[in-house]
Amino acid sequence: MDIQTIASIEQISNLRGNHIIGNFDFVNSKVTFKGNDNVLISSNLETPEKIRLINTEITFNNDNSVVFLSPSDKGYSIGLAIHNNCFCYIGANNYFNGKLNLQCSEQCNIFIADDCLFSFGVWLRTSDVHLIYDLNSHRRINCSKSIFIGEHVWVGQDARIWKGTHIGSGAILGASSFSAGKRIPSNTAWGANPARLIKKGVFFLGNSSHLFTDEETEKWSQCLNDKYIYTFDKNETLDFFELEQKVKSFITARDRAEFLLNFSRSKSKNRFYIADNDDL
């Protein structure tokens, strides 16, 4: 196996059979390729702005996978292992408070939209890795599934987001919660292990209250702003399964990367809304 490790922008020209496209800044970080026809791409191809990788490790463990990274003011601190024929999409202006750990396995994918908050010790995994079978039918019962996270989602410290979880824009997932196969509607708060609904009809701001004075606490006691309240819009709201199938319809990683690049340029507030079943 021809293993190639890139730890600086100067080394990119040495790549063979894989591609790093865009402007990156490596700060104690590395990207390792253990296969071929893989692509790491940034969304800011038309600007000199760099994607800062800080204490980041990205490992392509097989072939034909795409990692798509968008600009973030704070840079990226992630540990990502991506396997065969997968994609990992991370949108713009996400905040990583400590390293975010991700694993894309068994041709399943992770999609994270814009403006999310990830606290310390968060893990996302599309697979249990080992295989579990039903005693009577001998059929496998733990197939891997993709993960979808909409815009402006807050994921608390030590949360675990496992295969098949879909989180709508504006949702909150509490500290130490565990969600697997959950459908979490927009503007709801969930917590516990396994994750359950805590409260409907909420939104959050990313402001930190650590240093608030009495005056600031009073100032922020109410927020008359609908910016982070999401609704269904027949002209905007997307179906994640359809989006995923569209990406998969492209045979090569380069073609998938180009589609994701074009997709990243279209912005609409309610595109990642997930409805509450009780309201349908």
Secondary structure in CASP SS format (residue, H / E / C, confidence):
PFRMAT SS
TARGET T0000
AUTHOR 0000-0000-0000
METHOD secondary structure of the structure
MODEL  1
M C 1.00
D C 1.00
I C 1.00
Q E 1.00
T E 1.00
I E 1.00
A C 1.00
S C 1.00
I H 1.00
E H 1.00
Q H 1.00
I H 1.00
S H 1.00
N H 1.00
L C 1.00
R C 1.00
G C 1.00
N C 1.00
H E 1.00
I E 1.00
I E 1.00
G C 1.00
N C 1.00
F E 1.00
D E 1.00
F E 1.00
V E 1.00
N C 1.00
S C 1.00
K E 1.00
V E 1.00
T E 1.00
F E 1.00
K C 1.00
G C 1.00
N C 1.00
D C 1.00
N C 1.00
V E 1.00
L E 1.00
I E 1.00
S E 1.00
S C 1.00
N C 1.00
L C 1.00
E C 1.00
T C 1.00
P C 1.00
E C 1.00
K C 1.00
I E 1.00
R E 1.00
L E 1.00
I E 1.00
N C 1.00
T C 1.00
E E 1.00
I E 1.00
T E 1.00
F E 1.00
N C 1.00
N C 1.00
D C 1.00
N C 1.00
S C 1.00
V E 1.00
V E 1.00
F E 1.00
L E 1.00
S C 1.00
P C 1.00
S C 1.00
D C 1.00
K C 1.00
G C 1.00
Y E 1.00
S C 1.00
I E 1.00
G E 1.00
L E 1.00
A E 1.00
I E 1.00
H C 1.00
N C 1.00
N C 1.00
C C 1.00
F E 1.00
C E 1.00
Y E 1.00
I E 1.00
G C 1.00
A C 1.00
N C 1.00
N C 1.00
Y E 1.00
F E 1.00
N C 1.00
G C 1.00
K C 1.00
L E 1.00
N E 1.00
L E 1.00
Q E 1.00
C E 1.00
S C 1.00
E C 1.00
Q C 1.00
C C 1.00
N C 1.00
I E 1.00
F E 1.00
I E 1.00
A C 1.00
D C 1.00
D C 1.00
C C 1.00
L E 1.00
F E 1.00
S C 1.00
F C 1.00
G C 1.00
V C 1.00
W E 1.00
L E 1.00
R E 1.00
T C 1.00
S C 1.00
D C 1.00
V C 1.00
H C 1.00
L C 1.00
I C 1.00
Y E 1.00
D C 1.00
L C 1.00
N C 1.00
S C 1.00
H C 1.00
R C 1.00
R E 1.00
I C 1.00
N C 1.00
C C 1.00
S C 1.00
K C 1.00
S C 1.00
I E 1.00
F E 1.00
I E 1.00
G C 1.00
E C 1.00
H C 1.00
V C 1.00
W E 1.00
V E 1.00
G C 1.00
Q C 1.00
D C 1.00
A C 1.00
R E 1.00
I E 1.00
W E 1.00
K C 1.00
G C 1.00
T C 1.00
H E 1.00
I E 1.00
G C 1.00
S C 1.00
G C 1.00
A C 1.00
I E 1.00
L E 1.00
G C 1.00
A C 1.00
S C 1.00
S C 1.00
F E 1.00
S E 1.00
A E 1.00
G C 1.00
K C 1.00
R E 1.00
I E 1.00
P C 1.00
S C 1.00
N C 1.00
T E 1.00
A E 1.00
W E 1.00
G E 1.00
A C 1.00
N C 1.00
P C 1.00
A C 1.00
R E 1.00
L E 1.00
I E 1.00
K E 1.00
K E 1.00
G C 1.00
V C 1.00
F C 1.00
F C 1.00
L C 1.00
G C 1.00
N C 1.00
S C 1.00
S C 1.00
H C 1.00
L C 1.00
F C 1.00
T C 1.00
D H 1.00
E H 1.00
E H 1.00
T H 1.00
E H 1.00
K H 1.00
W C 1.00
S C 1.00
Q C 1.00
C C 1.00
L C 1.00
N C 1.00
D C 1.00
K C 1.00
Y C 1.00
I C 1.00
Y C 1.00
T C 1.00
F C 1.00
D C 1.00
K C 1.00
N C 1.00
E C 1.00
T C 1.00
L C 1.00
D C 1.00
F H 1.00
F H 1.00
E H 1.00
L H 1.00
E H 1.00
Q H 1.00
K H 1.00
V H 1.00
K H 1.00
S C 1.00
F C 1.00
I C 1.00
T C 1.00
A H 1.00
R H 1.00
D H 1.00
R H 1.00
A H 1.00
E H 1.00
F H 1.00
L H 1.00
L H 1.00
N H 1.00
F H 1.00
S H 1.00
R C 1.00
S C 1.00
K C 1.00
S C 1.00
K C 1.00
N C 1.00
R C 1.00
F C 1.00
Y C 1.00
I C 1.00
A C 1.00
D C 1.00
N H 1.00
D H 1.00
D H 1.00
L C 1.00
END
